[in-house]
């Protein structure tokens, strides 16, 4: 019997690996190919958008920048004053009070107004029945006209013994409180109004984000015996980290521009305890009917816009790794 020996495959000679053909990069489109690909039609459809944004968004911004270097009341001819408006605003002793009050309002709003919508959304997501009804009730304060809500809260905050809140305090033997007349209680009272009127929109955002969380994660947590609070801490919050970071900076920007509540409820009082930066801008521009200092108002507006832009850029830079991980 003869044995046949199978030939082993030849070992390729050593040498450099074969060159991989380079993937061709994207070709630059010539004007002719851009025109044939429907570029002019896209510009025609985008023209109304550019026109609307240019007239109602970009042009007012440019006009405000120009006015910040002018002294004008929008009646007489403006005069160029350079940086005098910025110097006037920075030397105003009321600016420090307005900045301090705005920071105080922002801190109180973040402490009380930031976790409340998240807690409400988590509790509503656990409800098996009538979830739509609770969503409507949560969003209802957002659609209430501001004038109606102001009249409602003025009735609640009535400083006399017949006020709603003071009536409840009277049941427990406490005297009436001047909610909007007391410099100590005025700002927390405004924070309560702002939280009530704006929390509904954030609740809807959180409810929409909770629908994207994988239910298997909750099932696994329940199999491990996790309580609802452990599921929130270890499942819900990590899955909503990106949304939480966005809503946090949006709330900071919103509270830095608070105007409606102090303007309608307290007018900046008592004793300037609720005067905010935007209310100060309003006072610069409309202190008198035709003699408002619009140059100083736009200068302070520009300073606030630059501060918020820098704060947002730094915030997104610091939280970029947290939101993507």
Secondary structure, 3 states (H helix, E strand, C coil): CCCCCCCCCCCCCCCCCCCCCCCCCCCCCCHHHHHHCCHHHHHHHHHHHHHHHHHHHHHHHHHHHHHCCEECCCCCCCEECCCHHHHHHHHCHHHHHHHHHHHHHHHHHHHHHHHHHHHHHHHHHHCCCCHHHHHHHHHHHHHCCHHHHHHHHHHHCCCCCCCHHHHHHHHCCCCCCCCCCCCCHHHHHHHHHHHHHHHHHHHHHHHHHHCCCCHHHHHHHHHCCCCHHHHHHHHHHHHCHHHHHHHHHHHHHHHHCCCHHHHHHHCCCCCCCCCCHHHHHHHHHHCCCCCCCHHHHHHHHHHHHHHHHHHHHHHHHHCHHHHHC
